[in-house]
Structures are given as structure tokens and as C-alpha cells.
Amino acid sequence: MNIENSPSIASGSRPSLLGFGCMRLPLLPDSQNIDVAAAKQLLDYAYRHGVNYFDTAWGYHEGKSEEFVGRVLKAYPRESFYLASKMPGWILQNLSDAKKLMTQQFRRCQVEYFDYYLLHSLTTQEEFERLYLKENVLAYLRQQKQAGRIVKLGFSFHGSLDFMKYLLAKYSWDFVQIQLNYQDWHTMQAAQLYELVVEKYKLPCIIMEPLRGGALAVLNEEAAAILRKAKPQNSLASWGMRFLAGLPGIMTILSGMNAMSQLQDNLKTLAEPQALDAQEQATLQKALRAYLKLSPIPCTACNYCMPCPFEVDIPGNFRAYNECAGKRLLDSIHEKDKREEFEKLWQTLEPENLAHECKACGVCRSKCPQQIDIPERMLELKEMLQNI
């Protein structure tokens, strides 16, 4: 399919099925700064090809994402796109803090209203009640909705099934955003969360981490070979996108695209989405078993755990380990070529950012949406590196 002539993935005045997640924009070399030229090219291309839903948040790119997205979208008619941002409850103490932060968000994004506004990353009932109920922040957000400053109010979720039941039973929402992909469908209660949101409460569902931070777009050699043999013309990422596109009630699938090839591939897949048939579902499950057999650490590189007080690059260490596991380097570490490849992977990290600098302070543990016991896994990596 010629991308330039592909059908729009937007449907009239509705949010597009493919949404642009602005948490993983391209960066300048050896920097944490957004590559403004490359990122603008991606957003402009996405907009011109039917993507009308753009998702940002206060903390993305160390606070630079909202301002960047607002600046790019300012070039387009306000009614032609949907903009989503979020309230980071974990950094707020009271209603005054929430009001100040939201005022800054409007200024950063250069808009008078947010089409979709989320309580960001709800994890525990205790934290939800502390800020949103006792400090009256939820009531304030509902007032903002009545005033037209918020069009749709919802939340993104990383908590338990019981907490989701509580939120949906006791409060009224316009939509819910959950993490959902073919790996988490069974391993993180994603199927039950989806069924609650879509089937029981009939709410529009927005999907985040459709490819687990890109991990399902790479997999490992054995799993990738299974999918490529079945559909040599299709990308690994397209399997994950089609798995989701076949589910009823999905409003938008957010993808954190940082390369034109990723954007074009997603546009191609979702322009005329085809659900996986029974044989393809079986093939995907076979590939997933091959992937999980090598026990990758389930990190999506969301960076919520960062910064580390001791400067450990937590996502970087997990990424290096997962690549080693996927290539089976640890099984043959004493072979010269394997040893060199292993060392090359770990040399992408500075010595002061390696796992051995972890002091097990536990600050990161509660921040992880994937519920990884980060200090414990860092200890495992530390011992592995010492014994190699």
C-alpha cells in the first residue's frame, strides 16, 4: 500500500484509531533533549495522514513534551485534533498544587481546553482518595469540565482489578486508558480490566503500551522467526496492532513512535485494520511462548522509575539484559564472538549507571507501572555481571 494514498485512519469527527503518544519522541544524539526537527516531522506527517489524537503529559521528556506538542499543533485548526494530557497525582499535595499545575499545562500546550484529560497512572485506592477525594481535586476537575476546559474526563490505570472495580462502580467517567497488548492479556489481568471497562461499563477504551515499549516489535530471534515465517511481508509490530484492532470498544491505540518507519508501518496496519484470524492467533501465541521462555524483564522503558538517586540507568540495564537474553548470549558467554557482543551491549551504559551502583533504596519500586521489584532485579544483574 502506498502510504501517501492510504485511506485516512480518522473517522469523521471521532478520534483516530491510531493515536500519537508523545512520551518517546526522538532525541538528539547523546542527549535527553527532544530532536525538535525530527519530532515535528513525525507529528506533522501523522496529522496529514489522519492521526488526530495526540497524547502528552506533565512529566514526559522531563516536562518538555507538553510545550513541544502545543507548539507543533498550534499550526492546525484547534477543532481538527484531539489533545490529551494528564494530572500527575503523585507529585501533588493539595488542591492548590493541582490548580497551579493545570494552569501551567494550558499555558504549555497553548490551548483553552483539553479534549481528553486524565488522572494519571492511578495505582492505589489510598493515593486516589488522598488527593482526588480528601483534597477535592476530582470535584475541581469536574468543575473544569462543566466550564468547558475539559471535554472528556477519565483516568489511566496501573492498579489492581479490585481498584478498577471500585473506580468504575463509585464514580462516573467518560473513558478509561489501560495497558493492553498480547503479552499482558493473560499475564497482568489486562483481559479482565478490558472486559470491565468495555463490556460491563460500556466505556470507550484507550490503549497504552500496545507493544510494551517496543519490546513486542523486536521480540527475540526464535519468536521473531515464527511470525516472519507465517507473514514474511508483515512487521512484528503489525501483529500487536492487529491483535488490538480486532477487539470491540477500542477507541484509540496510542503508539510512542520515534521514527518515520514506525509511523508509516502503524499507518499501513491501521488504515484498514484486519483482526487476526484463528490461525494467526495461534501463531502469535506460539511466538509469545518462545519470547517468554527466555524470561525477559517486563520493562517498557517508560522512565517513571527515573531519576535514580544513585544515577543507575534502570531502563538501560533492563534493556541490555533483555537483549542478552533474547540473543542467548549468557548461554555461550565464553565463545569469543558472544563475549564481544555481550560486552558491546553493556558498554552502551556508563560505568556509573550500571546495576552495581544500586543501593536498594526502594524509591523506584512503587513508581513502576509494571510492578517490577526493581531492587531485586538489580541485585540479580549485579551478581550476573560480577560472575561473567
C-alpha positions as CSV (number, residue, x, y, z in Angstrom):
1,M,0.0,0.0,0.0
2,N,1.2,3.5,-0.8
3,I,1.1,5.4,2.4
4,E,0.7,8.7,0.7
5,N,-2.6,7.4,-0.8
6,S,-3.8,5.3,2.0
7,P,-7.3,5.9,3.5
8,S,-7.4,8.2,6.5
9,I,-7.5,6.3,9.8
10,A,-9.6,9.1,11.3
11,S,-13.3,8.7,11.2
12,G,-15.1,12.0,10.7
13,S,-15.1,13.9,13.9
14,R,-14.0,10.9,16.1
15,P,-10.6,10.3,17.5
16,S,-8.4,8.3,15.1
17,L,-7.7,4.6,15.9
18,L,-4.0,5.3,15.9
19,G,-3.1,7.9,18.5
20,F,0.3,9.6,18.8
21,G,1.8,9.0,22.2
22,C,4.3,11.8,22.9
23,M,6.3,10.1,25.6
24,R,9.1,8.6,23.4
25,L,9.8,11.4,20.9
26,P,13.2,11.2,19.0
27,L,16.1,12.6,20.9
28,L,19.2,14.5,19.9
29,P,22.4,12.2,19.8
30,D,23.8,11.6,23.3
31,S,21.1,13.8,24.8
32,Q,17.8,13.7,26.6
33,N,16.6,16.7,24.6
34,I,13.9,16.3,22.0
35,D,15.1,16.4,18.4
36,V,12.7,19.1,17.6
37,A,13.1,18.9,13.8
38,A,12.7,15.1,13.6
39,A,9.8,15.1,16.1
40,K,7.9,17.9,14.4
41,Q,8.3,16.0,11.1
42,L,6.6,12.9,12.7
43,L,3.7,14.9,14.2
44,D,3.1,16.8,11.0
45,Y,3.2,13.6,8.9
46,A,0.9,11.8,11.3
47,Y,-1.6,14.7,11.2
48,R,-1.6,14.9,7.4
49,H,-2.3,11.1,7.3
50,G,-5.3,11.0,9.5
51,V,-3.9,10.9,13.1
52,N,-5.9,13.4,15.1
53,Y,-5.3,12.2,18.7
54,F,-2.2,13.4,20.4
55,D,-1.4,12.3,24.0
56,T,1.1,14.1,26.2
57,A,1.6,14.6,30.0
58,W,3.2,16.8,32.5
59,G,6.4,14.7,33.1
60,Y,7.0,13.3,29.6
61,H,10.5,14.2,28.3
62,E,11.3,15.9,31.7
63,G,8.5,18.3,31.3
64,K,9.3,19.3,27.7
65,S,6.7,17.2,25.8
66,E,3.6,19.3,26.6
67,E,5.3,22.5,25.4
68,F,6.6,20.9,22.2
69,V,3.3,19.3,21.3
70,G,1.5,22.5,21.9
71,R,3.9,24.4,19.7
72,V,3.5,21.9,16.8
73,L,-0.3,21.6,17.0
74,K,-0.7,25.4,17.2
75,A,-0.3,25.4,13.4
76,Y,-3.5,23.5,12.9
77,P,-7.2,24.4,13.5
78,R,-8.0,23.7,17.1
79,E,-11.1,21.8,16.2
80,S,-9.2,19.4,13.9
81,F,-7.3,17.5,16.6
82,Y,-7.9,15.9,20.0
83,L,-5.3,16.8,22.7
84,A,-4.9,14.7,25.8
85,S,-2.9,15.5,28.9
86,K,-2.9,14.3,32.5
87,M,-2.7,15.2,36.2
88,P,0.3,13.5,37.9
89,G,-1.2,13.0,41.4
90,W,1.9,11.5,42.9
91,I,3.7,14.9,42.8
92,L,0.8,16.9,44.2
93,Q,0.0,17.6,47.8
94,N,-3.3,19.5,47.7
95,L,-5.9,21.3,45.6
96,S,-3.7,24.4,45.3
97,D,-0.9,22.4,43.7
98,A,-3.4,20.8,41.2
99,K,-4.8,24.2,40.2
100,K,-1.3,25.7,39.6
101,L,-0.2,22.7,37.6
102,M,-3.2,22.7,35.4
103,T,-2.9,26.4,34.7
104,Q,0.7,25.7,33.6
105,Q,-0.5,22.8,31.4
106,F,-2.9,25.1,29.5
107,R,-0.1,27.6,29.0
108,R,2.4,25.0,27.9
109,C,0.1,23.4,25.4
110,Q,-1.2,26.8,24.2
111,V,-4.9,25.6,24.3
112,E,-8.1,26.8,26.1
113,Y,-9.3,23.3,26.7
114,F,-8.2,19.6,26.7
115,D,-10.3,17.2,24.7
116,Y,-9.3,14.3,27.0
117,Y,-7.9,14.9,30.5
118,L,-6.7,12.0,32.7
119,L,-6.0,11.3,36.3
120,H,-2.5,10.0,35.5
121,S,-1.5,6.4,36.4
122,L,-4.0,5.6,39.2
123,T,-2.4,2.8,41.2
124,T,-3.9,2.5,44.6
125,Q,-7.2,3.5,46.2
126,E,-5.3,5.1,49.1
127,E,-3.5,7.5,46.9
128,F,-6.6,8.2,44.8
129,E,-8.6,9.1,47.9
130,R,-5.8,11.2,49.5
131,L,-5.6,13.7,46.6
132,Y,-8.7,13.4,44.5
133,L,-11.3,13.0,47.3
134,K,-9.9,14.5,50.5
135,E,-8.3,17.4,48.7
136,N,-11.3,17.8,46.4
137,V,-9.2,17.6,43.2
138,L,-11.7,15.3,41.5
139,A,-14.5,17.8,42.2
140,Y,-12.3,20.6,40.8
141,L,-11.7,18.6,37.6
142,R,-15.4,18.1,37.2
143,Q,-15.9,21.9,37.6
144,Q,-13.4,22.4,34.9
145,K,-15.4,20.0,32.7
146,Q,-18.6,21.9,33.3
147,A,-16.7,25.1,32.4
148,G,-15.6,23.6,29.1
149,R,-11.9,23.5,30.0
150,I,-12.1,19.7,29.9
151,V,-14.3,17.9,27.3
152,K,-13.8,14.3,28.4
153,L,-12.6,13.2,31.9
154,G,-11.1,9.8,32.6
155,F,-8.0,8.1,34.0
156,S,-5.1,6.0,33.1
157,F,-4.6,2.9,35.2
158,H,-1.9,0.7,36.6
159,G,-3.6,-0.8,39.6
160,S,-5.4,-4.0,40.8
161,L,-8.6,-5.4,39.4
162,D,-10.3,-4.6,42.7
163,F,-9.3,-1.0,42.5
164,M,-10.6,-0.8,38.9
165,K,-14.0,-2.2,40.1
166,Y,-14.1,0.4,42.9
167,L,-13.4,3.3,40.4
168,L,-16.0,2.2,37.9
169,A,-18.7,1.4,40.4
170,K,-18.5,4.5,42.5
171,Y,-17.6,7.3,40.0
172,S,-18.7,8.4,36.6
173,W,-16.1,8.6,33.8
174,D,-16.1,9.4,30.1
175,F,-13.3,6.9,29.1
176,V,-10.6,4.8,30.6
177,Q,-7.0,4.2,29.5
178,I,-5.4,0.8,30.2
179,Q,-2.2,-1.0,29.3
180,L,-3.1,-3.8,26.9
181,N,-1.2,-6.0,24.5
182,Y,-1.0,-9.6,23.6
183,Q,1.6,-10.3,26.3
184,D,-0.3,-8.6,29.1
185,W,-3.7,-10.1,28.0
186,H,-3.1,-13.0,30.4
187,T,-0.1,-12.0,32.5
188,M,-1.3,-8.7,34.0
189,Q,-5.1,-9.1,34.3
190,A,-5.4,-7.0,31.1
191,A,-8.2,-9.1,29.8
192,Q,-10.3,-8.7,32.9
193,L,-9.6,-4.9,33.0
194,Y,-10.7,-4.7,29.4
195,E,-13.8,-6.7,30.0
196,L,-14.8,-4.5,32.9
197,V,-14.3,-1.2,31.0
198,V,-15.7,-2.2,27.7
199,E,-18.2,-5.0,28.2
200,K,-19.6,-4.2,31.7
201,Y,-19.4,-0.4,31.8
202,K,-19.5,0.3,28.1
203,L,-16.8,3.0,28.3
204,P,-14.6,4.0,25.4
205,C,-11.2,2.4,25.9
206,I,-7.8,3.9,25.1
207,I,-4.9,1.6,24.9
208,M,-1.3,2.4,26.0
209,E,1.8,0.2,25.6
210,P,0.4,-1.8,22.7
211,L,3.9,-3.1,22.0
212,R,5.3,-2.9,25.6
213,G,7.6,0.0,24.9
214,G,8.7,-1.5,21.6
215,A,9.7,-4.9,23.0
216,L,6.9,-6.7,21.0
217,A,8.2,-5.0,17.9
218,V,11.5,-6.8,18.4
219,L,10.9,-9.9,20.4
220,N,13.8,-12.4,20.3
221,E,15.2,-14.4,17.4
222,E,13.1,-17.5,18.0
223,A,9.8,-15.7,18.4
224,A,10.5,-13.3,15.6
225,A,11.3,-16.2,13.2
226,I,7.9,-17.7,14.0
227,L,6.0,-14.6,13.0
228,R,8.2,-13.8,10.0
229,K,7.7,-17.4,8.6
230,A,3.9,-17.0,8.9
231,K,3.8,-13.5,7.4
232,P,7.1,-12.5,5.8
233,Q,5.7,-9.3,4.4
234,N,4.4,-8.0,7.8
235,S,6.3,-6.3,10.5
236,L,6.5,-7.8,14.0
237,A,4.7,-4.6,15.3
238,S,1.8,-5.2,13.0
239,W,0.9,-8.4,14.8
240,G,0.5,-6.5,18.1
241,M,-1.5,-3.7,16.5
242,R,-3.9,-6.1,14.7
243,F,-4.4,-8.1,17.9
244,L,-5.8,-4.9,19.5
245,A,-7.7,-3.6,16.4
246,G,-9.8,-6.8,16.5
247,L,-11.1,-6.0,20.0
248,P,-14.5,-4.2,20.2
249,G,-14.7,-1.0,22.1
250,I,-11.2,0.2,21.4
251,M,-11.3,4.0,20.7
252,T,-7.6,4.8,20.2
253,I,-4.4,2.8,20.3
254,L,-1.5,5.0,21.5
255,S,1.9,4.4,20.0
256,G,5.0,6.2,21.1
257,M,6.6,6.4,17.6
258,N,10.1,7.9,17.3
259,A,11.0,7.0,13.8
260,M,9.2,7.6,10.4
261,S,9.4,3.9,9.7
262,Q,7.4,3.1,12.8
263,L,4.8,5.7,12.0
264,Q,4.4,4.6,8.4
265,D,4.1,0.9,9.5
266,N,1.4,1.7,12.0
267,L,-0.5,3.8,9.5
268,K,-0.3,1.0,7.0
269,T,-1.6,-1.6,9.5
270,L,-4.4,0.5,10.9
271,A,-5.6,2.2,7.8
272,E,-7.8,-0.8,7.0
273,P,-7.3,-2.9,10.2
274,Q,-7.9,-6.6,9.9
275,A,-8.4,-8.7,13.0
276,L,-6.2,-11.7,13.5
277,D,-7.9,-14.9,12.4
278,A,-7.9,-18.1,14.4
279,Q,-4.7,-19.5,12.7
280,E,-2.9,-16.1,13.2
281,Q,-3.9,-16.0,16.9
282,A,-2.4,-19.5,17.4
283,T,0.8,-18.4,15.6
284,L,1.0,-15.3,17.8
285,Q,0.6,-17.4,21.0
286,K,3.3,-19.7,19.8
287,A,5.7,-16.8,19.3
288,L,4.7,-15.4,22.7
289,R,5.6,-18.6,24.4
290,A,9.0,-18.6,22.7
291,Y,9.5,-15.0,23.8
292,L,8.6,-15.5,27.4
293,K,10.6,-18.7,27.6
294,L,13.8,-16.6,27.9
295,S,12.3,-14.6,30.9
296,P,12.7,-11.0,29.8
297,I,12.3,-8.4,32.4
298,P,8.9,-6.8,31.7
299,C,10.2,-3.2,31.5
300,T,8.6,-0.9,28.9
301,A,11.2,1.9,29.4
302,C,8.5,4.4,30.4
303,N,11.1,6.0,32.7
304,Y,8.6,6.5,35.6
305,C,11.2,5.0,37.9
306,M,13.7,7.7,37.0
307,P,15.8,9.5,38.0
308,C,17.5,7.1,40.4
309,P,19.1,8.8,43.4
310,F,22.3,6.9,42.7
311,E,22.2,7.5,38.9
312,V,21.5,3.9,37.9
313,D,20.0,3.8,34.4
314,I,17.3,1.4,35.3
315,P,15.6,1.0,31.9
316,G,19.1,0.9,30.2
317,N,20.2,-2.0,32.4
318,F,17.0,-3.9,31.8
319,R,17.2,-3.3,28.1
320,A,20.8,-4.6,27.9
321,Y,19.8,-7.7,29.9
322,N,16.8,-8.4,27.7
323,E,18.9,-8.1,24.6
324,C,21.4,-10.6,26.1
325,A,18.6,-13.0,27.0
326,G,16.9,-12.7,23.6
327,K,20.2,-13.5,21.8
328,R,21.1,-16.3,24.3
329,L,24.4,-14.6,24.9
330,L,24.5,-15.9,28.5
331,D,24.3,-19.5,27.3
332,S,27.6,-19.2,25.4
333,I,29.4,-16.3,27.0
334,H,32.8,-18.0,26.8
335,E,32.7,-18.0,23.0
336,K,34.7,-15.1,21.7
337,D,32.0,-13.6,19.4
338,K,29.3,-14.0,22.0
339,R,31.5,-12.4,24.7
340,E,32.2,-9.4,22.4
341,E,28.6,-8.9,21.7
342,F,27.7,-9.1,25.4
343,E,30.3,-6.6,26.3
344,K,29.2,-4.3,23.5
345,L,25.7,-4.2,24.8
346,W,26.7,-3.3,28.3
347,Q,29.2,-0.7,27.1
348,T,26.3,1.4,25.9
349,L,25.9,2.3,29.6
350,E,28.4,4.4,31.5
351,P,30.1,2.6,34.5
352,E,28.4,4.9,37.0
353,N,25.0,4.0,35.5
354,L,25.3,0.2,35.8
355,A,23.4,-2.1,38.2
356,H,26.3,-2.4,40.7
357,E,25.6,1.2,41.8
358,C,22.1,0.3,43.0
359,K,21.8,0.7,46.8
360,A,18.4,-1.0,47.0
361,C,16.8,2.2,48.5
362,G,13.4,1.2,47.1
363,V,12.4,4.6,45.8
364,C,11.8,3.2,42.3
365,R,9.7,0.2,43.4
366,S,6.4,2.0,44.0
367,K,6.8,4.1,40.8
368,C,7.0,1.1,38.4
369,P,3.7,0.6,36.5
370,Q,4.8,-2.9,35.6
371,Q,5.1,-3.8,39.3
372,I,8.7,-4.9,38.8
373,D,10.7,-5.4,42.0
374,I,13.4,-3.2,40.7
375,P,15.9,-3.5,43.6
376,E,15.6,-7.3,43.5
377,R,16.2,-7.4,39.7
378,M,19.1,-5.0,40.0
379,L,20.7,-7.4,42.5
380,E,20.3,-10.2,40.0
381,L,22.0,-8.1,37.3
382,K,24.8,-7.1,39.7
383,E,25.5,-10.7,40.5
384,M,25.4,-11.7,36.9
385,L,27.9,-9.0,35.8
386,Q,30.2,-9.9,38.7
387,N,30.2,-13.6,37.7
388,I,30.7,-13.2,34.0
